[in-house]
């Protein structure tokens, strides 16, 4: 019996997407709940899984625009490993034949070129050790040339010969291999349009401050082991900043508001978005009711949301309802930035790298671990005084985290 593989419903606002990638090959035997394909929409990227085990037959190729509910493949449930799989129909390769390398054995350069050019390394003749496909093999195949052969080494090596070899390598690259062109994903298009719209529609301004991380770092070092033992998760910086933001939003409610047409909507809840970098682009899963969560719950929620975002398992409900966003460019080494608003929110807090710097404390120059904070806000709704007050409040709470415990 054959069952249909359909594009699953993603939410009322999503009616179509792009079947970006098949995780299996046409004719493969698949297992129940095995990931089959990757679906890109204008809001999220998710995976489709097999509802049953059997032999899969594709109805559409990767890269096809599809609609919710559309049949993209069928699974023959009567097929088994002994009768239906490709392995049962194909004879074993002769012992003398060079094995085709598995994808796990391919170099990062080969995998990157496979993604960029659409070439399957399994169809390319490998000239590397034990038949491995090399970067040169992929470049040669992409240029529709005969299999790549390494240039003959010159009789004597020297500066001139090295230069000639480099020139030869550059000249051997055709236009198709020096540049690649791929279609922008629907998610990437939406991210781009939202970021541009945020700058066009809001009167965006950024204010800065710096925070001494000494107290938080000392607190983490003192209680980290006990915290992990009790909660099964590490005590990070993000839970401190999340709780500080919640307290600052309560003290400066103008930041926790948004413009809707000619009305100001005041939010009385504290769902905080956490910007997460994924292979598909920036996503902002929302941690609900942060004012009601303890530090451990915040850490667990952030870790879970970030993992699901990177694994492509995030849902629309995970991305909706945020009133404020925190983005941490410091994990990539960013020293300072001006984050862009996550509309329709009125403000976003940017965290940056922690660096030891000389600072003046009580008339003395001391070395402290310092971080720059950046608050971008919509000046149509938030005045400069309110923005600065909010940022100073966050600074006070981080530099004296005992304030978080007693709510002042």
N, C-alpha and C positions, 0 to 999 in steps of 0.2 A: 504494500500500500504506500502511495506517495502522498506526502503532506506538503503544503505550501509554506515557504518561508516568506513572511511578509514584513514590511517596514512597520515597526510598532508605533503606537501613538505616543507622542512626546509632550502633549499639552495642547490646550485649545488654541493657542496662538501659533502653533507650528503645524503647517500643512504639507511641507515638502522639505527636501534636503538633497544632499549629494552622497551617493554611496562611494565614499572616498577610497576604501580599501577592502579587499577580501583577505581574511586571515587564513583561508584554506584555498586549495586549488580545485578547479572543476573536476568532478569525478572522485574526489577524496571520500574516504569513510570518516564520518564525524561522530562524535559522542554527544549524548544529551547534555545540554547546558554549555557546550563548547562555544567560545566566541567565534562567530562566522564572519562578521563584517563590521566596518566602522562607518557610522553615519554622521555626516557634518550638517548642521543646520545653522541658521543665523544667530542662534543663542547658545547652543551646547554641542558637544561632540560625544556620542555615545556608541555602545556596542550592541549588535544584535546577536543573540545566542540561539543554538539549536534546540528546538522543542522536543526532538526525538533523535535517536541514533539511526544511522544509515548512510547511504551514498548520496552525495549532494550533486545536483545539476544546476548550473547557473542559468538564469534567464536574462540577466543584464550584466555588462562588464563593469569594472571599477571606473569611477569617474562619471557615472550616469546620474542625471537629475531624476529623482524618484519622489513619489508622493506617499503620504502616510497610508498604509494599508495595501500598497502595491506589492504584488508577488515578484520577488527577485530571484528565487531559486525554489527547487523542490528537493525533498529528501525521500529516497526510496527506503522504507523501513525494512523491506525484505532482504536487502543486501547485507551480507556478512563479510567478515574478514577473509573467510575461506572461499567465497564465491564472487564477491562484488568489488573488492579492492584492487587497485592497480597493481599492487605487489603480487597478487595471485595470478595475474595474467602475464606479467613480464618475467622472462627468464633471468636468472642471476647473471650478473656481469662476469665475464671471463676473469680469472685471477690476474692475468697480465695487464688488464685494462686499468688505466689510471682512474681512481675514484673521483667522482665529482664532489668537491668540497661542500660541506653543509654550511648553511648560512652562519652558524656560530663560528665557523673557521674563517670566514671572510673578514678582511681587514675593514676598519672603519671607512677608509677611502672608497672601497668597493661598494659597501652598503650605501654610502652617501650617493655615489654615482648611479647606483641602481634606482634609488628614490628619485633622483633628479632627471634621469633620462628615461625611466620606465623599462630599462633593460633587465631581463632576468639573468643573473649571473650563471644560472644552470645552463643557459643556451649559449654561453660564450666559452670558446676553447681556452683553457687555462695553460699558461706557459710557466707558471711558478712551480715550486717544489711540490711533488706529489700531485700535480695537476691543478694546483690552486690558481684561481682567477686573480690576476693582479690589476692594479689601477691602470696600467698600460693596456692590458687586454680590454678593459671596459672602454677606455678612450678610443682605442682602435675600432672596436665594434660600433660605438656610437657614431663614429665618422664614416661608417660603411666601408672600411678599408680591410685589407687582409689582416689576419691575426698578427698582433704586435710581435716584433722581434727586437731584442735589445741591440743598440748600435754596437758595431765592432769597436773595441777599445783601441785608441791610437797607440802607436809604437812607443811614444814617449809622453809622459804626462807633464803638464806644466801649466802656467797661467793661461797661455794662449789656447791650448787644447781644451781646458776646462770651459773657457768662454765660448769656444765653438760648440761644445757639447750642449751648453745651456741654450745657445741660439738655435741649435738643431731641434731641441725639445720644444721650444716655443713655436718654431715654424711648423712642426708636425701637428700642432693643435689646430684643428679646423674651427671655423666659427661656431659650429654646433657644440663643440666641447669646451670652448673658452667661455661660453655663456650658455645658460640653460633658462628656459622659460616655462613656468608652471602657473596654472590658474590659481588665483587667490581664493582661499576657502571662504565659504559663506560666513563662518565665524570671524575670520580675519577681516572681511569686508565690513561686518557689523561693528567690530571693535574700532576700525579706522573711522567709520562714519560717526560713531558716538563721540570719539575723542575730538574730531573736528567740530562737531555740532556743539560740544561743551564749550569750546573756545569762542565760537561765533555767537552763542546765545547768552552766555553768562559774562558778567563783568568780573572776570577772574583776577584775583590779586593774591600774592603769597607773602607771608610774613615769617620771619625766622627767629630762632632762639637756639641756645645750646644747653645741654643738660649734663650734669656730672653723674656718671653711672656708678660711682664708688659704692654708695649705700646698697643699691640693688644687687650689685655683683657680690658684695660681702654677705648679704642676706642669702643669696643663692648658694654661695660656697658653704655657708654654715649649715643650711638645712636641706641641701640637695639630696643627700643619701637617705635621710628620713622621709623626705617627700616622695622619692622614687619607691622606697620600700612600702609606703602606705598606699600610694595611688597608681603605681605602675607606669608612671609617665614623668619625664623630666620637667623641672620648673624652669621655664624659659623667660625671656624678656617680654614676649608678646602678651602674656597674661597680666603683667604689671601695667603695660601701656593700655591694654583693653580696659582694665578696671579704672585707670587714671582718666581715660577718655570718658567713660560713663559718668564719673564724678564731675568732670569738667562740663559735660553736657547738662547735668542737673544745675550747675551753678550758672551756666551761660546758655539758657534755653534757645536763644536766637540761632545758635549753631545747629540745634536739633529741629530745624524748620525747613520748609522748602516752598518754592513759588509754584503755583498752579494757576496759570492764566493771570487774572488780576487779584487772586486770593493768596494769602499766606496760610500754609497748612502747618500747624504746630504738632509735632510728634511727641507723644508722651510715653514712648517705649524706647528700648535701647538694643536694637538689632544692629550689630556692627559687622560691616563687610571687611574681609581680609583678602587683599590682593594676592593672588597666587600665579606664579609664572609656570606655564605648561608648554609642551611642545607645540600646541595648537594656538597659543597666544595667552594673553592675560585674562584670568577669570577671577571673579570676586564672590566666592561663597560667603554666605551671611551666617553669623553665629547669633542665634535667637536669644532674646531675654538675657543679655549679658549682665544686667543689674542683679539678676537672681542667681547667677552662677558663682561658685567658688573658684579659686585659682586653678585647682585640679580639673574641674569641669571645663573651664575655658581652654586649658592646654589640650585636653582630650578632644574637645570639639574642633579646635584649630587643626590638630594633627589629622583627625579623621576627614575633615573637609578638604584639606590640602591633598591628601592621598587620593581621595575619590576624584578630585579635579584633575590630577595628573594621570590617573588611570582611565579617564574618560567615563567615569560612572556618576558624574554629578547630574542632578536633576534640576528642572526649572525652579522647583520650590526652594532649592538650596541657594538660588541666586536672587531671590525676590525679597523685598521688604526692608532692605538696609537703609538706615538713616544717616550713617557716617561710615567712612572707609579709612582703614589703616594700610599703608603700603610700605614695605621694608626693603628699600634698595640697598641697605647696608649689607645684606647677605651676599651681594655680588660685589661689594667693595665701594659702593657709591659714597662719595664724600658729601655731596650736596646736590639737590635737585629741586625743581618746582613741579610737584605732582599735579596732574590734570583732574578736574572734578569728575566724579562718577555721578552724572545726572540721573535723577533730579535732586540729588543730595546737594547741600549747600557748602560742604567743606570736606577736606580730605587731609589726613595727617601723614607726612612722609618721614620715615625713620632712616637713619643713615649709619655708616660704619662707625664703630667705636675706636677711637685712636687716643693714645696717650699724648697729652699736650701740656705745656706749661701754662698754668692759670694763676691768678692772684687770689689768695684766700687769706682773709684777715691780715692783709698787708704783707703776706709772704708769697713768694713764687714757689708753687708746688707742681708736681706732675700728677695729673688726674686723667682717668679714662673718660673722654668727652665725646658726646654725640650731638650733631646738629639736628634740630627739628625744623620741619617746614610745614606750615599750615596754609594750604590754598583754600580760598573761600570766595563765595559769590558776593561781591560788593553791593549788588542790588538789594540784598537782604541783610547782610552782616556788615556792621560798621567796623572800622579799624580798631576802635577801643574794645569791642566785644571779641574780635579775633585775637588781639594781643592778650586780653585777660584770660581767654581760654587757653592759649599756649603757655602762659605763665603758670596757670593752675596745673597743667600737665607736668610742667617742669618741677613745681613744688612737690607734687605727689611722688614723682620718681626719685627726686633727691632726698625725700624724707618719707619712705614707704610706710612708716608707721601711721601716717595720715590716712592711708587706705583702710587700715584696720578700724580706725575710729570714725571715719567718714567726715574728715574736716579738710 
